[in-house]
Amino acid sequence: KGRFFNRKISTFSHYKLTKCIEYKAKLQGVPVIKVSEYKTSVTCHVCGMQGKRTKNWFTCDCGYKDNAD
């Protein structure tokens, strides 16, 4: 079941995937917020400041540390 779903999703265009997510979220009453992907891999989700990303870890001056993925 999981492989089929992963294969199907990987063939979606970005636009189609976005529309599918918005549709399903609306059915469940979940808000969807579009965020620019610019610097999301180095922005701390705790304080919003730019942290440091090494090969496997993300660290921020506020003390937050997590897996880089």
PyMOL Python script that loads the backbone (N, CA, C, O; Angstrom):
from pymol import cmd

cmd.read_pdbstr("""\
ATOM      1  N   LYS A   1       0.824  -1.197   0.000  1.00  0.00           N
ATOM      2  CA  LYS A   1       0.000   0.000   0.000  1.00  0.00           C
ATOM      3  C   LYS A   1       0.868   1.261   0.000  1.00  0.00           C
ATOM      4  O   LYS A   1       0.621   2.186  -0.773  1.00  0.00           O
ATOM      5  N   GLY A   2       1.884   1.296   0.867  1.00  0.00           N
ATOM      6  CA  GLY A   2       2.752   2.465   0.978  1.00  0.00           C
ATOM      7  C   GLY A   2       3.547   2.738  -0.280  1.00  0.00           C
ATOM      8  O   GLY A   2       3.711   3.890  -0.683  1.00  0.00           O
ATOM      9  N   ARG A   3       4.049   1.667  -0.907  1.00  0.00           N
ATOM     10  CA  ARG A   3       4.835   1.840  -2.142  1.00  0.00           C
ATOM     11  C   ARG A   3       3.989   2.441  -3.246  1.00  0.00           C
ATOM     12  O   ARG A   3       4.430   3.340  -3.963  1.00  0.00           O
ATOM     13  N   PHE A   4       2.766   1.939  -3.380  1.00  0.00           N
ATOM     14  CA  PHE A   4       1.877   2.455  -4.423  1.00  0.00           C
ATOM     15  C   PHE A   4       1.622   3.940  -4.218  1.00  0.00           C
ATOM     16  O   PHE A   4       1.680   4.720  -5.168  1.00  0.00           O
ATOM     17  N   PHE A   5       1.338   4.334  -2.970  1.00  0.00           N
ATOM     18  CA  PHE A   5       1.067   5.732  -2.666  1.00  0.00           C
ATOM     19  C   PHE A   5       2.290   6.596  -2.955  1.00  0.00           C
ATOM     20  O   PHE A   5       2.170   7.656  -3.570  1.00  0.00           O
ATOM     21  N   ASN A   6       3.472   6.148  -2.513  1.00  0.00           N
ATOM     22  CA  ASN A   6       4.698   6.907  -2.753  1.00  0.00           C
ATOM     23  C   ASN A   6       4.971   7.072  -4.244  1.00  0.00           C
ATOM     24  O   ASN A   6       5.379   8.144  -4.691  1.00  0.00           O
ATOM     25  N   ARG A   7       4.749   6.017  -5.004  1.00  0.00           N
ATOM     26  CA  ARG A   7       4.966   6.072  -6.452  1.00  0.00           C
ATOM     27  C   ARG A   7       3.979   7.044  -7.104  1.00  0.00           C
ATOM     28  O   ARG A   7       4.354   7.817  -7.985  1.00  0.00           O
ATOM     29  N   LYS A   8       2.726   7.000  -6.669  1.00  0.00           N
ATOM     30  CA  LYS A   8       1.705   7.879  -7.242  1.00  0.00           C
ATOM     31  C   LYS A   8       2.016   9.346  -6.930  1.00  0.00           C
ATOM     32  O   LYS A   8       1.927  10.199  -7.813  1.00  0.00           O
ATOM     33  N   ILE A   9       2.379   9.639  -5.683  1.00  0.00           N
ATOM     34  CA  ILE A   9       2.695  11.012  -5.286  1.00  0.00           C
ATOM     35  C   ILE A   9       3.918  11.527  -6.035  1.00  0.00           C
ATOM     36  O   ILE A   9       3.957  12.697  -6.418  1.00  0.00           O
ATOM     37  N   SER A  10       4.911  10.680  -6.247  1.00  0.00           N
ATOM     38  CA  SER A  10       6.141  11.139  -6.904  1.00  0.00           C
ATOM     39  C   SER A  10       5.921  11.518  -8.358  1.00  0.00           C
ATOM     40  O   SER A  10       6.768  12.185  -8.951  1.00  0.00           O
ATOM     41  N   THR A  11       4.808  11.109  -8.945  1.00  0.00           N
ATOM     42  CA  THR A  11       4.531  11.467 -10.341  1.00  0.00           C
ATOM     43  C   THR A  11       3.687  12.740 -10.460  1.00  0.00           C
ATOM     44  O   THR A  11       3.489  13.241 -11.567  1.00  0.00           O
ATOM     45  N   PHE A  12       3.191  13.267  -9.340  1.00  0.00           N
ATOM     46  CA  PHE A  12       2.375  14.487  -9.359  1.00  0.00           C
ATOM     47  C   PHE A  12       3.251  15.698  -9.680  1.00  0.00           C
ATOM     48  O   PHE A  12       4.412  15.763  -9.277  1.00  0.00           O
ATOM     49  N   SER A  13       2.684  16.641 -10.400  1.00  0.00           N
ATOM     50  CA  SER A  13       3.369  17.920 -10.576  1.00  0.00           C
ATOM     51  C   SER A  13       3.220  18.698  -9.270  1.00  0.00           C
ATOM     52  O   SER A  13       2.363  18.378  -8.447  1.00  0.00           O
ATOM     53  N   HIS A  14       4.044  19.704  -9.087  1.00  0.00           N
ATOM     54  CA  HIS A  14       3.967  20.521  -7.869  1.00  0.00           C
ATOM     55  C   HIS A  14       2.575  21.145  -7.736  1.00  0.00           C
ATOM     56  O   HIS A  14       1.999  21.155  -6.648  1.00  0.00           O
ATOM     57  N   TYR A  15       2.047  21.654  -8.821  1.00  0.00           N
ATOM     58  CA  TYR A  15       0.731  22.283  -8.810  1.00  0.00           C
ATOM     59  C   TYR A  15      -0.356  21.278  -8.414  1.00  0.00           C
ATOM     60  O   TYR A  15      -1.210  21.585  -7.583  1.00  0.00           O
ATOM     61  N   LYS A  16      -0.327  20.096  -8.998  1.00  0.00           N
ATOM     62  CA  LYS A  16      -1.343  19.087  -8.722  1.00  0.00           C
ATOM     63  C   LYS A  16      -1.262  18.618  -7.262  1.00  0.00           C
ATOM     64  O   LYS A  16      -2.290  18.436  -6.610  1.00  0.00           O
ATOM     65  N   LEU A  17      -0.050  18.427  -6.759  1.00  0.00           N
ATOM     66  CA  LEU A  17       0.128  18.015  -5.375  1.00  0.00           C
ATOM     67  C   LEU A  17      -0.389  19.099  -4.424  1.00  0.00           C
ATOM     68  O   LEU A  17      -1.056  18.792  -3.436  1.00  0.00           O
ATOM     69  N   THR A  18      -0.082  20.362  -4.719  1.00  0.00           N
ATOM     70  CA  THR A  18      -0.552  21.476  -3.899  1.00  0.00           C
ATOM     71  C   THR A  18      -2.075  21.519  -3.865  1.00  0.00           C
ATOM     72  O   THR A  18      -2.666  21.684  -2.798  1.00  0.00           O
ATOM     73  N   LYS A  19      -2.709  21.373  -5.013  1.00  0.00           N
ATOM     74  CA  LYS A  19      -4.172  21.406  -5.090  1.00  0.00           C
ATOM     75  C   LYS A  19      -4.794  20.230  -4.339  1.00  0.00           C
ATOM     76  O   LYS A  19      -5.832  20.388  -3.697  1.00  0.00           O
ATOM     77  N   CYS A  20      -4.177  19.066  -4.413  1.00  0.00           N
ATOM     78  CA  CYS A  20      -4.669  17.880  -3.703  1.00  0.00           C
ATOM     79  C   CYS A  20      -4.582  18.094  -2.194  1.00  0.00           C
ATOM     80  O   CYS A  20      -5.521  17.766  -1.467  1.00  0.00           O
ATOM     81  N   ILE A  21      -3.479  18.634  -1.724  1.00  0.00           N
ATOM     82  CA  ILE A  21      -3.307  18.911  -0.294  1.00  0.00           C
ATOM     83  C   ILE A  21      -4.331  19.938   0.172  1.00  0.00           C
ATOM     84  O   ILE A  21      -4.942  19.769   1.227  1.00  0.00           O
ATOM     85  N   GLU A  22      -4.523  21.004  -0.609  1.00  0.00           N
ATOM     86  CA  GLU A  22      -5.497  22.033  -0.241  1.00  0.00           C
ATOM     87  C   GLU A  22      -6.913  21.458  -0.176  1.00  0.00           C
ATOM     88  O   GLU A  22      -7.672  21.776   0.739  1.00  0.00           O
ATOM     89  N   TYR A  23      -7.264  20.621  -1.135  1.00  0.00           N
ATOM     90  CA  TYR A  23      -8.591  20.008  -1.188  1.00  0.00           C
ATOM     91  C   TYR A  23      -8.840  19.126   0.033  1.00  0.00           C
ATOM     92  O   TYR A  23      -9.868  19.253   0.697  1.00  0.00           O
ATOM     93  N   LYS A  24      -7.894  18.231   0.325  1.00  0.00           N
ATOM     94  CA  LYS A  24      -8.048  17.314   1.458  1.00  0.00           C
ATOM     95  C   LYS A  24      -8.052  18.072   2.790  1.00  0.00           C
ATOM     96  O   LYS A  24      -8.807  17.723   3.698  1.00  0.00           O
ATOM     97  N   ALA A  25      -7.223  19.095   2.909  1.00  0.00           N
ATOM     98  CA  ALA A  25      -7.185  19.884   4.135  1.00  0.00           C
ATOM     99  C   ALA A  25      -8.513  20.615   4.350  1.00  0.00           C
ATOM    100  O   ALA A  25      -9.008  20.692   5.474  1.00  0.00           O
ATOM    101  N   LYS A  26      -9.080  21.144   3.279  1.00  0.00           N
ATOM    102  CA  LYS A  26     -10.356  21.849   3.373  1.00  0.00           C
ATOM    103  C   LYS A  26     -11.462  20.898   3.838  1.00  0.00           C
ATOM    104  O   LYS A  26     -12.315  21.289   4.635  1.00  0.00           O
ATOM    105  N   LEU A  27     -11.456  19.668   3.356  1.00  0.00           N
ATOM    106  CA  LEU A  27     -12.449  18.679   3.779  1.00  0.00           C
ATOM    107  C   LEU A  27     -12.370  18.419   5.280  1.00  0.00           C
ATOM    108  O   LEU A  27     -13.389  18.174   5.926  1.00  0.00           O
ATOM    109  N   GLN A  28     -11.166  18.472   5.831  1.00  0.00           N
ATOM    110  CA  GLN A  28     -10.953  18.201   7.257  1.00  0.00           C
ATOM    111  C   GLN A  28     -10.965  19.465   8.118  1.00  0.00           C
ATOM    112  O   GLN A  28     -10.852  19.389   9.341  1.00  0.00           O
ATOM    113  N   GLY A  29     -11.104  20.630   7.473  1.00  0.00           N
ATOM    114  CA  GLY A  29     -11.118  21.886   8.220  1.00  0.00           C
ATOM    115  C   GLY A  29      -9.739  22.320   8.695  1.00  0.00           C
ATOM    116  O   GLY A  29      -9.615  23.036   9.689  1.00  0.00           O
ATOM    117  N   VAL A  30      -8.710  21.890   7.989  1.00  0.00           N
ATOM    118  CA  VAL A  30      -7.335  22.210   8.363  1.00  0.00           C
ATOM    119  C   VAL A  30      -6.829  23.355   7.481  1.00  0.00           C
ATOM    120  O   VAL A  30      -6.893  23.260   6.256  1.00  0.00           O
ATOM    121  N   PRO A  31      -6.329  24.432   8.086  1.00  0.00           N
ATOM    122  CA  PRO A  31      -5.809  25.536   7.264  1.00  0.00           C
ATOM    123  C   PRO A  31      -4.490  25.151   6.591  1.00  0.00           C
ATOM    124  O   PRO A  31      -3.679  24.420   7.160  1.00  0.00           O
ATOM    125  N   VAL A  32      -4.292  25.649   5.386  1.00  0.00           N
ATOM    126  CA  VAL A  32      -3.048  25.416   4.646  1.00  0.00           C
ATOM    127  C   VAL A  32      -2.354  26.761   4.486  1.00  0.00           C
ATOM    128  O   VAL A  32      -2.944  27.726   3.999  1.00  0.00           O
ATOM    129  N   ILE A  33      -1.112  26.808   4.897  1.00  0.00           N
ATOM    130  CA  ILE A  33      -0.324  28.029   4.779  1.00  0.00           C
ATOM    131  C   ILE A  33       0.821  27.762   3.816  1.00  0.00           C
ATOM    132  O   ILE A  33       1.657  26.892   4.064  1.00  0.00           O
ATOM    133  N   LYS A  34       0.861  28.511   2.715  1.00  0.00           N
ATOM    134  CA  LYS A  34       1.951  28.357   1.749  1.00  0.00           C
ATOM    135  C   LYS A  34       3.150  29.161   2.225  1.00  0.00           C
ATOM    136  O   LYS A  34       3.029  30.333   2.582  1.00  0.00           O
ATOM    137  N   VAL A  35       4.305  28.514   2.224  1.00  0.00           N
ATOM    138  CA  VAL A  35       5.539  29.127   2.698  1.00  0.00           C
ATOM    139  C   VAL A  35       6.579  29.032   1.601  1.00  0.00           C
ATOM    140  O   VAL A  35       6.740  27.983   0.979  1.00  0.00           O
ATOM    141  N   SER A  36       7.282  30.123   1.366  1.00  0.00           N
ATOM    142  CA  SER A  36       8.375  30.097   0.402  1.00  0.00           C
ATOM    143  C   SER A  36       9.454  29.155   0.912  1.00  0.00           C
ATOM    144  O   SER A  36       9.764  29.152   2.103  1.00  0.00           O
ATOM    145  N   GLU A  37      10.022  28.367   0.032  1.00  0.00           N
ATOM    146  CA  GLU A  37      11.053  27.424   0.446  1.00  0.00           C
ATOM    147  C   GLU A  37      12.414  28.083   0.645  1.00  0.00           C
ATOM    148  O   GLU A  37      13.371  27.416   1.039  1.00  0.00           O
ATOM    149  N   TYR A  38      12.511  29.377   0.379  1.00  0.00           N
ATOM    150  CA  TYR A  38      13.770  30.092   0.499  1.00  0.00           C
ATOM    151  C   TYR A  38      14.301  30.021   1.933  1.00  0.00           C
ATOM    152  O   TYR A  38      13.647  30.497   2.862  1.00  0.00           O
ATOM    153  N   LYS A  39      15.457  29.441   2.109  1.00  0.00           N
ATOM    154  CA  LYS A  39      16.172  29.305   3.381  1.00  0.00           C
ATOM    155  C   LYS A  39      15.410  28.535   4.454  1.00  0.00           C
ATOM    156  O   LYS A  39      15.709  28.694   5.638  1.00  0.00           O
ATOM    157  N   THR A  40      14.439  27.710   4.085  1.00  0.00           N
ATOM    158  CA  THR A  40      13.710  26.943   5.105  1.00  0.00           C
ATOM    159  C   THR A  40      14.597  25.908   5.780  1.00  0.00           C
ATOM    160  O   THR A  40      14.329  25.522   6.917  1.00  0.00           O
ATOM    161  N   SER A  41      15.636  25.454   5.110  1.00  0.00           N
ATOM    162  CA  SER A  41      16.499  24.443   5.717  1.00  0.00           C
ATOM    163  C   SER A  41      17.452  25.025   6.750  1.00  0.00           C
ATOM    164  O   SER A  41      18.089  24.273   7.487  1.00  0.00           O
ATOM    165  N   VAL A  42      17.563  26.341   6.821  1.00  0.00           N
ATOM    166  CA  VAL A  42      18.446  26.959   7.818  1.00  0.00           C
ATOM    167  C   VAL A  42      17.698  27.925   8.734  1.00  0.00           C
ATOM    168  O   VAL A  42      18.334  28.629   9.518  1.00  0.00           O
ATOM    169  N   THR A  43      16.377  27.980   8.659  1.00  0.00           N
ATOM    170  CA  THR A  43      15.589  28.850   9.521  1.00  0.00           C
ATOM    171  C   THR A  43      15.061  28.048  10.703  1.00  0.00           C
ATOM    172  O   THR A  43      14.449  26.994  10.524  1.00  0.00           O
ATOM    173  N   CYS A  44      15.298  28.544  11.895  1.00  0.00           N
ATOM    174  CA  CYS A  44      14.862  27.862  13.116  1.00  0.00           C
ATOM    175  C   CYS A  44      13.351  28.005  13.270  1.00  0.00           C
ATOM    176  O   CYS A  44      12.826  29.117  13.205  1.00  0.00           O
ATOM    177  N   HIS A  45      12.648  26.892  13.474  1.00  0.00           N
ATOM    178  CA  HIS A  45      11.200  26.977  13.622  1.00  0.00           C
ATOM    179  C   HIS A  45      10.787  27.360  15.037  1.00  0.00           C
ATOM    180  O   HIS A  45       9.603  27.574  15.298  1.00  0.00           O
ATOM    181  N   VAL A  46      11.755  27.450  15.962  1.00  0.00           N
ATOM    182  CA  VAL A  46      11.458  27.871  17.331  1.00  0.00           C
ATOM    183  C   VAL A  46      11.509  29.395  17.444  1.00  0.00           C
ATOM    184  O   VAL A  46      10.573  30.021  17.941  1.00  0.00           O
ATOM    185  N   CYS A  47      12.614  29.985  16.976  1.00  0.00           N
ATOM    186  CA  CYS A  47      12.783  31.438  17.142  1.00  0.00           C
ATOM    187  C   CYS A  47      12.698  32.225  15.829  1.00  0.00           C
ATOM    188  O   CYS A  47      12.552  33.447  15.855  1.00  0.00           O
ATOM    189  N   GLY A  48      12.788  31.538  14.681  1.00  0.00           N
ATOM    190  CA  GLY A  48      12.686  32.209  13.392  1.00  0.00           C
ATOM    191  C   GLY A  48      13.991  32.773  12.856  1.00  0.00           C
ATOM    192  O   GLY A  48      14.027  33.317  11.752  1.00  0.00           O
ATOM    193  N   MET A  49      15.057  32.648  13.625  1.00  0.00           N
ATOM    194  CA  MET A  49      16.347  33.163  13.176  1.00  0.00           C
ATOM    195  C   MET A  49      17.066  32.126  12.316  1.00  0.00           C
ATOM    196  O   MET A  49      16.690  30.954  12.276  1.00  0.00           O
ATOM    197  N   GLN A  50      18.106  32.587  11.634  1.00  0.00           N
ATOM    198  CA  GLN A  50      18.876  31.676  10.790  1.00  0.00           C
ATOM    199  C   GLN A  50      19.881  30.924  11.642  1.00  0.00           C
ATOM    200  O   GLN A  50      20.688  31.525  12.352  1.00  0.00           O
ATOM    201  N   GLY A  51      19.823  29.600  11.564  1.00  0.00           N
ATOM    202  CA  GLY A  51      20.752  28.754  12.314  1.00  0.00           C
ATOM    203  C   GLY A  51      21.835  28.229  11.404  1.00  0.00           C
ATOM    204  O   GLY A  51      22.059  28.741  10.307  1.00  0.00           O
ATOM    205  N   LYS A  52      22.505  27.192  11.881  1.00  0.00           N
ATOM    206  CA  LYS A  52      23.586  26.590  11.109  1.00  0.00           C
ATOM    207  C   LYS A  52      23.221  25.146  10.789  1.00  0.00           C
ATOM    208  O   LYS A  52      22.709  24.419  11.640  1.00  0.00           O
ATOM    209  N   ARG A  53      23.485  24.752   9.586  1.00  0.00           N
ATOM    210  CA  ARG A  53      23.218  23.380   9.172  1.00  0.00           C
ATOM    211  C   ARG A  53      24.532  22.719   8.795  1.00  0.00           C
ATOM    212  O   ARG A  53      25.275  23.207   7.942  1.00  0.00           O
ATOM    213  N   THR A  54      24.800  21.601   9.449  1.00  0.00           N
ATOM    214  CA  THR A  54      25.949  20.792   9.080  1.00  0.00           C
ATOM    215  C   THR A  54      25.411  19.595   8.311  1.00  0.00           C
ATOM    216  O   THR A  54      24.238  19.571   7.939  1.00  0.00           O
ATOM    217  N   LYS A  55      26.247  18.619   8.073  1.00  0.00           N
ATOM    218  CA  LYS A  55      25.822  17.472   7.274  1.00  0.00           C
ATOM    219  C   LYS A  55      24.570  16.801   7.834  1.00  0.00           C
ATOM    220  O   LYS A  55      23.640  16.514   7.080  1.00  0.00           O
ATOM    221  N   ASN A  56      24.530  16.547   9.130  1.00  0.00           N
ATOM    222  CA  ASN A  56      23.415  15.812   9.714  1.00  0.00           C
ATOM    223  C   ASN A  56      22.598  16.591  10.736  1.00  0.00           C
ATOM    224  O   ASN A  56      21.530  16.125  11.135  1.00  0.00           O
ATOM    225  N   TRP A  57      23.063  17.766  11.177  1.00  0.00           N
ATOM    226  CA  TRP A  57      22.398  18.471  12.262  1.00  0.00           C
ATOM    227  C   TRP A  57      22.120  19.928  11.940  1.00  0.00           C
ATOM    228  O   TRP A  57      22.870  20.584  11.219  1.00  0.00           O
ATOM    229  N   PHE A  58      21.021  20.412  12.497  1.00  0.00           N
ATOM    230  CA  PHE A  58      20.678  21.824  12.453  1.00  0.00           C
ATOM    231  C   PHE A  58      20.805  22.348  13.870  1.00  0.00           C
ATOM    232  O   PHE A  58      20.249  21.757  14.797  1.00  0.00           O
ATOM    233  N   THR A  59      21.525  23.447  14.059  1.00  0.00           N
ATOM    234  CA  THR A  59      21.655  24.050  15.382  1.00  0.00           C
ATOM    235  C   THR A  59      21.383  25.546  15.284  1.00  0.00           C
ATOM    236  O   THR A  59      21.681  26.184  14.274  1.00  0.00           O
ATOM    237  N   CYS A  60      20.810  26.090  16.355  1.00  0.00           N
ATOM    238  CA  CYS A  60      20.492  27.516  16.392  1.00  0.00           C
ATOM    239  C   CYS A  60      21.053  28.122  17.668  1.00  0.00           C
ATOM    240  O   CYS A  60      21.256  27.421  18.660  1.00  0.00           O
ATOM    241  N   ASP A  61      21.300  29.421  17.642  1.00  0.00           N
ATOM    242  CA  ASP A  61      21.825  30.117  18.818  1.00  0.00           C
ATOM    243  C   ASP A  61      20.844  30.115  19.988  1.00  0.00           C
ATOM    244  O   ASP A  61      21.252  30.314  21.132  1.00  0.00           O
ATOM    245  N   CYS A  62      19.539  29.889  19.714  1.00  0.00           N
ATOM    246  CA  CYS A  62      18.548  29.856  20.796  1.00  0.00           C
ATOM    247  C   CYS A  62      18.636  28.550  21.586  1.00  0.00           C
ATOM    248  O   CYS A  62      17.986  28.405  22.621  1.00  0.00           O
ATOM    249  N   GLY A  63      19.447  27.592  21.095  1.00  0.00           N
ATOM    250  CA  GLY A  63      19.625  26.330  21.799  1.00  0.00           C
ATOM    251  C   GLY A  63      18.933  25.152  21.138  1.00  0.00           C
ATOM    252  O   GLY A  63      19.128  24.005  21.542  1.00  0.00           O
ATOM    253  N   TYR A  64      18.129  25.431  20.128  1.00  0.00           N
ATOM    254  CA  TYR A  64      17.427  24.341  19.437  1.00  0.00           C
ATOM    255  C   TYR A  64      18.403  23.549  18.580  1.00  0.00           C
ATOM    256  O   TYR A  64      19.229  24.125  17.872  1.00  0.00           O
ATOM    257  N   LYS A  65      18.304  22.222  18.648  1.00  0.00           N
ATOM    258  CA  LYS A  65      19.147  21.334  17.859  1.00  0.00           C
ATOM    259  C   LYS A  65      18.297  20.157  17.409  1.00  0.00           C
ATOM    260  O   LYS A  65      17.551  19.583  18.202  1.00  0.00           O
ATOM    261  N   ASP A  66      18.409  19.799  16.135  1.00  0.00           N
ATOM    262  CA  ASP A  66      17.610  18.685  15.603  1.00  0.00           C
ATOM    263  C   ASP A  66      18.286  18.119  14.356  1.00  0.00           C
ATOM    264  O   ASP A  66      19.243  18.688  13.833  1.00  0.00           O
ATOM    265  N   ASN A  67      17.770  17.003  13.904  1.00  0.00           N
ATOM    266  CA  ASN A  67      18.226  16.382  12.665  1.00  0.00           C
ATOM    267  C   ASN A  67      18.028  17.397  11.531  1.00  0.00           C
ATOM    268  O   ASN A  67      17.001  18.073  11.484  1.00  0.00           O
ATOM    269  N   ALA A  68      18.983  17.507  10.634  1.00  0.00           N
ATOM    270  CA  ALA A  68      18.919  18.487   9.555  1.00  0.00           C
ATOM    271  C   ALA A  68      17.806  18.219   8.546  1.00  0.00           C
ATOM    272  O   ALA A  68      17.373  19.136   7.849  1.00  0.00           O
ATOM    273  N   ASP A  69      17.345  16.991   8.461  1.00  0.00           N
ATOM    274  CA  ASP A  69      16.270  16.688   7.516  1.00  0.00           C
ATOM    275  C   ASP A  69      14.931  17.046   8.107  1.00  0.00           C
ATOM    276  O   ASP A  69      13.901  16.863   7.459  1.00  0.00           O
TER     277      ASP A  69
END
""", "prot")
cmd.dss("prot")
cmd.show_as("cartoon", "prot")
cmd.util.cbc("prot")
cmd.orient("prot")
